[in-house]
Amino acid sequence: MNELIKKAEETHNLSKEELVTLLLDDNLNQEIFDAANRVRHKYVGDEVHLRGLIEFSNICKQNCLYCGLRRDNDEITRYRLELDKAVEFAEKASSYGYKTVVLQSAEDSFFTVDKMKYLIGKIKDLDLALTLSIGEKTREEYEEYRKAGANRFLLRIETTDKELYEKLNPGMSFENRVRCLKDIKELGYELGTGCMVGLPGQSIESLADDILFFKEIGADMIGIGPFIPNHNTPLNDSEGGTFEMSVKVMALTRLMLPDINIPATTAMETLNPKGRLIALQSGANVAMPNVTEGEYRKYYELYQGKICVNDTPAHCRSCITGKIGSIGRTVSQEYGFRKKSCSSGGCSSGGCCGGC
């Protein structure tokens, strides 16, 4: 087992069988976390990139079984922000020192290409890097948003088990999801994806496949978190994922993709009060505090127990900065784009980064 961890740390390549072996054995979890932390330090440094999250609509046309925003959930208060309100939140995020904002919504058809291009343009005028997380679109739509100035796009695969994916996402196609990810990558975005850990019917083998898929598709950012059941979904009675396995999948992802950006997800902190700090010490280098204001924060209820719904954006910025400092890390003042190392096909500078 120690030899496998050493191989992952030094070569960043493991087979599916080797990943499964590490995922099944919990005796050396801390050794995996420590190796991931060393790789994080070597390839992306000690700075933590902050992304300000703006949740601008919880109205969704999809009906995913695990999601509190699913179309058939009539137990939540629906909302969509006025375009200029979302821009106002971005302006405040900039004033708090964020270099990136993430525009995230459910799949809301109200936000046409023209509306999104207006929103993108206004936010880019603030000299911010911009990530979109708005679901499945046509290649033409993705291209329009890229031309308008969007830098990154986040679309989680959730699981690479096709049968499980289509069972949990009724009316959706696994092939179309992959098509979306490939289009996003080809159009020049930084590609973000990720998975949930602990989905009902998910196997250890499929988690290993998820990690290999991230590497195969050339993802630039990977978000990994536990599945947390929502009371107002068909999966209400499911067991849910564990914190330990979620961190383990994240750490192995860092070992396999050494120079990507990996957020310490809020879902981890929902299960463990020190969840984001532990994640940052196990391979993560990004945090995504919520900069949405008011009651909208509690209405964007993907799962039960979501943290910080009663906090203000200013408090969240101060809180996460303090936590980052408490482990000897600093908040980055850069936009936080991925800097590819030699291990992933060459440095962005054209020369060797020293991370070989």
C-alpha positions as CSV (number, residue, x, y, z in Angstrom):
1,M,0.0,0.0,0.0
2,N,2.8,2.4,0.8
3,E,4.4,1.6,-2.5
4,L,1.2,2.5,-4.3
5,I,1.0,5.8,-2.5
6,K,4.6,6.5,-3.4
7,K,3.9,5.6,-7.0
8,A,1.0,8.0,-7.1
9,E,3.0,10.8,-5.6
10,E,6.0,10.4,-7.9
11,T,4.4,9.4,-11.2
12,H,0.8,10.7,-10.9
13,N,-0.4,7.5,-12.7
14,L,-2.3,4.6,-11.2
15,S,-4.4,2.0,-12.9
16,K,-8.1,1.4,-12.0
17,E,-7.1,-1.6,-10.0
18,E,-4.5,0.3,-8.0
19,L,-7.0,3.1,-7.3
20,V,-9.6,0.6,-6.2
21,T,-7.0,-1.0,-3.9
22,L,-6.4,2.3,-2.2
23,L,-10.0,3.2,-2.0
24,L,-10.9,0.0,-0.3
25,D,-8.2,0.1,2.4
26,D,-8.7,2.7,5.1
27,N,-5.6,1.8,7.1
28,L,-3.4,4.4,5.3
29,N,-5.9,7.2,4.7
30,Q,-3.7,9.8,6.5
31,E,-0.7,8.8,4.4
32,I,-2.8,9.4,1.3
33,F,-3.9,12.8,2.6
34,D,-0.3,13.7,3.5
35,A,1.0,12.7,0.1
36,A,-1.7,14.8,-1.6
37,N,-0.8,17.8,0.5
38,R,2.9,17.4,-0.5
39,V,1.9,17.3,-4.2
40,R,-0.4,20.3,-3.7
41,H,2.5,22.2,-2.1
42,K,4.9,21.2,-4.9
43,Y,2.7,22.0,-7.9
44,V,0.3,24.8,-6.9
45,G,1.9,26.3,-3.8
46,D,0.5,27.5,-0.5
47,E,-1.8,30.2,-1.7
48,V,-5.6,29.5,-1.6
49,H,-7.7,31.0,-4.4
50,L,-11.0,32.4,-3.4
51,R,-14.0,32.3,-5.8
52,G,-17.0,34.4,-4.8
53,L,-20.2,32.3,-5.5
54,I,-23.4,34.1,-6.8
55,E,-26.4,31.8,-6.8
56,F,-28.7,33.7,-9.1
57,S,-31.6,31.3,-9.7
58,N,-33.0,28.1,-8.1
59,I,-35.6,27.5,-10.8
60,C,-34.8,24.3,-12.6
61,K,-36.2,22.4,-15.6
62,Q,-34.4,19.2,-14.6
63,N,-35.6,16.6,-12.1
64,C,-32.5,15.0,-10.6
65,L,-33.4,12.6,-7.8
66,Y,-30.6,13.9,-5.4
67,C,-31.1,17.6,-5.8
68,G,-33.2,19.9,-3.6
69,L,-33.7,22.3,-6.6
70,R,-35.3,19.5,-8.7
71,R,-38.4,20.6,-10.8
72,D,-40.9,18.6,-8.7
73,N,-39.8,19.9,-5.3
74,D,-42.7,22.2,-4.4
75,E,-41.4,22.7,-0.8
76,I,-38.9,25.4,-1.5
77,T,-39.3,29.1,-2.3
78,R,-38.2,29.7,-5.9
79,Y,-36.4,32.8,-7.0
80,R,-34.3,34.4,-9.8
81,L,-32.3,37.5,-9.4
82,E,-32.7,40.5,-11.6
83,L,-29.7,40.8,-13.8
84,D,-28.5,44.0,-12.3
85,K,-28.9,42.5,-8.8
86,A,-26.4,39.8,-9.7
87,V,-24.1,42.4,-11.1
88,E,-24.4,44.3,-7.8
89,F,-23.4,41.2,-5.9
90,A,-20.3,40.9,-8.2
91,E,-19.4,44.5,-7.6
92,K,-19.5,43.8,-3.8
93,A,-17.4,40.7,-4.3
94,S,-14.8,42.7,-6.1
95,S,-14.8,45.2,-3.2
96,Y,-14.2,42.3,-0.8
97,G,-11.0,41.4,-2.7
98,Y,-12.3,38.5,-4.8
99,K,-10.5,38.1,-8.2
100,T,-13.1,35.5,-9.5
101,V,-16.8,35.2,-9.2
102,V,-18.8,32.0,-10.0
103,L,-22.3,32.6,-11.5
104,Q,-24.2,29.5,-10.5
105,S,-27.8,28.6,-11.1
106,A,-30.2,25.8,-11.6
107,E,-31.1,25.1,-15.3
108,D,-33.4,28.1,-15.7
109,S,-34.5,28.7,-19.3
110,F,-35.4,32.3,-18.4
111,F,-31.8,33.2,-18.8
112,T,-31.5,33.4,-22.6
113,V,-28.2,33.8,-24.4
114,D,-28.7,37.5,-24.7
115,K,-29.4,37.9,-20.9
116,M,-26.4,35.8,-20.0
117,K,-24.2,37.8,-22.4
118,Y,-25.3,41.0,-20.8
119,L,-24.5,39.6,-17.4
120,I,-21.1,38.3,-18.5
121,G,-20.2,41.6,-20.1
122,K,-21.1,43.6,-17.0
123,I,-19.1,41.3,-14.7
124,K,-16.1,41.3,-17.0
125,D,-16.1,45.1,-16.9
126,L,-15.2,44.7,-13.2
127,D,-11.9,43.1,-14.1
128,L,-12.9,39.7,-12.6
129,A,-12.3,36.2,-13.8
130,L,-15.7,34.6,-14.4
131,T,-16.8,31.0,-14.0
132,L,-20.2,29.9,-15.2
133,S,-22.1,27.0,-13.6
134,I,-25.4,26.9,-15.4
135,G,-25.8,23.4,-16.7
136,E,-26.2,21.7,-20.0
137,K,-26.2,23.9,-23.1
138,T,-25.7,23.6,-26.8
139,R,-22.2,24.0,-28.2
140,E,-23.3,27.2,-29.8
141,E,-24.4,28.6,-26.5
142,Y,-21.2,27.7,-24.8
143,E,-19.4,29.4,-27.7
144,E,-21.4,32.6,-27.3
145,Y,-20.6,32.8,-23.5
146,R,-16.9,32.2,-24.2
147,K,-16.8,34.9,-26.8
148,A,-18.6,37.2,-24.3
149,G,-15.7,36.7,-21.9
150,A,-16.5,33.8,-19.6
151,N,-13.2,32.1,-18.5
152,R,-14.2,28.9,-16.9
153,F,-17.2,26.6,-16.9
154,L,-18.1,24.2,-14.1
155,L,-20.3,21.1,-15.0
156,R,-20.0,18.1,-12.7
157,I,-20.3,14.7,-14.2
158,E,-21.6,13.5,-10.7
159,T,-20.8,9.9,-11.7
160,T,-19.3,8.2,-14.7
161,D,-21.4,5.1,-14.2
162,K,-23.8,5.6,-17.2
163,E,-26.6,3.4,-15.8
164,L,-26.5,5.1,-12.4
165,Y,-26.2,8.6,-14.0
166,E,-29.4,8.1,-16.1
167,K,-31.2,6.5,-13.2
168,L,-30.5,9.5,-10.9
169,N,-31.0,12.1,-13.7
170,P,-34.3,11.1,-15.4
171,G,-34.7,12.4,-18.9
172,M,-31.0,13.2,-19.2
173,S,-28.4,11.5,-21.3
174,F,-24.9,10.5,-20.0
175,E,-23.6,10.9,-23.6
176,N,-24.9,14.5,-23.8
177,R,-23.3,15.3,-20.4
178,V,-19.9,14.1,-21.8
179,R,-20.5,16.0,-25.0
180,C,-21.1,19.2,-23.0
181,L,-17.8,18.7,-21.2
182,K,-15.9,18.1,-24.4
183,D,-17.4,21.1,-26.0
184,I,-16.5,23.3,-23.1
185,K,-12.9,22.1,-23.2
186,E,-12.5,22.5,-26.9
187,L,-13.9,26.0,-26.8
188,G,-11.0,27.2,-24.6
189,Y,-12.7,27.4,-21.2
190,E,-10.9,26.2,-18.1
191,L,-13.0,23.1,-17.5
192,G,-14.4,22.2,-14.1
193,T,-16.2,19.0,-13.3
194,G,-16.4,16.6,-10.4
195,C,-18.4,13.9,-8.6
196,M,-20.5,13.2,-5.6
197,V,-19.3,10.5,-3.2
198,G,-21.8,8.1,-1.6
199,L,-24.6,8.1,-4.2
200,P,-27.0,5.2,-3.7
201,G,-25.8,2.4,-5.9
202,Q,-22.4,3.9,-6.5
203,S,-19.5,1.4,-6.4
204,I,-15.9,1.8,-5.4
205,E,-15.0,0.8,-9.0
206,S,-17.1,3.7,-10.4
207,L,-15.3,6.2,-8.1
208,A,-12.0,5.0,-9.5
209,D,-13.5,5.4,-13.0
210,D,-14.4,9.0,-12.0
211,I,-10.8,9.9,-11.1
212,L,-9.5,8.4,-14.4
213,F,-12.2,10.2,-16.3
214,F,-11.1,13.6,-14.8
215,K,-7.6,12.8,-16.1
216,E,-8.7,11.6,-19.5
217,I,-10.9,14.6,-20.2
218,G,-8.2,17.1,-19.2
219,A,-10.1,18.8,-16.5
220,D,-8.6,22.0,-14.9
221,M,-10.7,22.0,-11.8
222,I,-12.3,19.2,-9.9
223,G,-15.0,19.6,-7.2
224,I,-15.6,16.6,-5.0
225,G,-18.1,16.4,-2.1
226,P,-20.2,13.9,-0.2
227,F,-23.8,13.1,-1.3
228,I,-26.0,14.6,1.4
229,P,-29.7,13.6,1.1
230,N,-32.3,16.3,0.9
231,H,-35.6,15.7,2.7
232,N,-37.6,16.9,-0.2
233,T,-36.2,14.5,-2.8
234,P,-36.9,10.8,-3.6
235,L,-33.5,9.9,-2.0
236,N,-34.5,11.3,1.4
237,D,-34.0,8.0,3.1
238,S,-30.6,7.3,1.6
239,E,-27.6,6.9,3.8
240,G,-25.4,9.5,2.1
241,G,-21.7,9.8,1.6
242,T,-19.0,10.0,4.3
243,F,-16.6,12.8,4.9
244,E,-13.6,10.4,5.0
245,M,-14.2,8.8,1.7
246,S,-14.9,12.2,0.1
247,V,-11.6,13.5,1.2
248,K,-9.9,10.3,0.1
249,V,-11.3,10.6,-3.5
250,M,-10.3,14.3,-3.5
251,A,-6.7,13.4,-2.3
252,L,-6.3,10.7,-4.9
253,T,-7.5,13.1,-7.6
254,R,-4.8,15.5,-6.5
255,L,-2.2,12.7,-6.7
256,M,-3.4,11.9,-10.3
257,L,-3.7,15.5,-11.5
258,P,-1.0,17.4,-9.6
259,D,-1.4,20.9,-11.0
260,I,-5.2,21.4,-11.2
261,N,-7.4,23.5,-8.9
262,I,-9.4,21.6,-6.3
263,P,-11.9,23.4,-4.0
264,A,-12.5,22.5,-0.4
265,T,-16.2,22.1,-0.8
266,T,-18.8,23.5,1.5
267,A,-20.5,20.1,1.6
268,M,-17.5,18.7,3.4
269,E,-17.9,21.2,6.1
270,T,-21.6,20.3,6.4
271,L,-20.4,16.9,7.6
272,N,-17.4,18.0,9.6
273,P,-17.0,21.4,11.3
274,K,-13.4,21.5,10.2
275,G,-14.1,20.0,6.8
276,R,-12.7,22.7,4.6
277,L,-9.5,23.0,6.6
278,I,-9.0,19.3,6.5
279,A,-9.6,19.4,2.7
280,L,-7.1,22.2,2.3
281,Q,-4.5,20.1,4.2
282,S,-5.3,17.0,2.0
283,G,-4.8,18.4,-1.5
284,A,-7.3,21.3,-2.0
285,N,-6.2,24.8,-2.9
286,V,-9.5,26.7,-3.6
287,A,-12.4,27.9,-1.5
288,M,-15.7,29.2,-2.8
289,P,-17.4,31.5,-0.2
290,N,-21.0,32.6,-0.9
291,V,-21.3,36.2,-1.9
292,T,-25.1,36.0,-2.5
293,E,-26.9,38.3,-0.1
294,G,-30.1,38.0,1.9
295,E,-32.6,35.1,2.1
296,Y,-31.6,33.8,-1.4
297,R,-28.8,31.9,0.4
298,K,-31.1,29.6,2.2
299,Y,-33.4,29.1,-0.8
300,Y,-30.5,27.6,-2.8
301,E,-30.9,24.4,-0.9
302,L,-29.2,21.6,-2.8
303,Y,-29.0,19.5,0.4
304,Q,-30.0,19.8,4.0
305,G,-27.8,21.5,6.5
306,K,-25.9,23.7,4.0
307,I,-23.5,25.9,6.0
308,C,-23.3,29.7,6.2
309,V,-26.9,30.4,5.0
310,N,-27.4,33.0,7.7
311,D,-24.0,34.7,7.3
312,T,-23.3,37.9,5.3
313,P,-20.7,37.9,2.4
314,A,-18.5,40.1,4.5
315,H,-18.5,37.6,7.4
316,C,-17.8,34.7,5.0
317,R,-14.8,36.5,3.5
318,S,-13.4,37.2,7.0
319,C,-14.2,33.7,8.3
320,I,-12.5,31.8,5.4
321,T,-9.5,34.2,5.5
322,G,-9.0,33.5,9.2
323,K,-9.3,29.7,8.7
324,I,-6.8,29.8,5.9
325,G,-4.3,31.8,8.0
326,S,-4.8,29.4,10.9
327,I,-3.1,26.6,8.9
328,G,-0.2,28.8,7.7
329,R,-1.7,29.4,4.2
330,T,-2.4,32.7,2.5
331,V,-5.2,34.0,0.3
332,S,-4.0,34.5,-3.3
333,Q,-4.2,37.9,-4.9
334,E,-4.2,36.4,-8.4
335,Y,-7.0,35.3,-10.7
336,G,-6.2,31.7,-10.0
337,F,-5.9,30.2,-13.5
338,R,-4.4,26.8,-13.8
339,K,-0.6,26.8,-14.4
340,K,0.1,23.6,-16.2
341,S,3.2,21.7,-15.1
342,C,5.4,19.5,-17.2
343,S,3.5,16.5,-15.8
344,S,0.4,17.6,-17.6
345,G,1.8,18.5,-21.0
346,G,4.0,21.6,-20.5
347,C,4.2,24.7,-18.5
348,S,2.1,27.7,-19.5
349,S,5.3,29.8,-19.6
350,G,6.7,27.4,-22.3
351,G,9.6,26.4,-20.0
352,C,10.0,24.0,-17.1
353,C,8.2,25.1,-13.9
354,G,10.5,23.1,-11.7
355,G,7.7,20.7,-10.8
356,C,8.9,17.8,-12.9
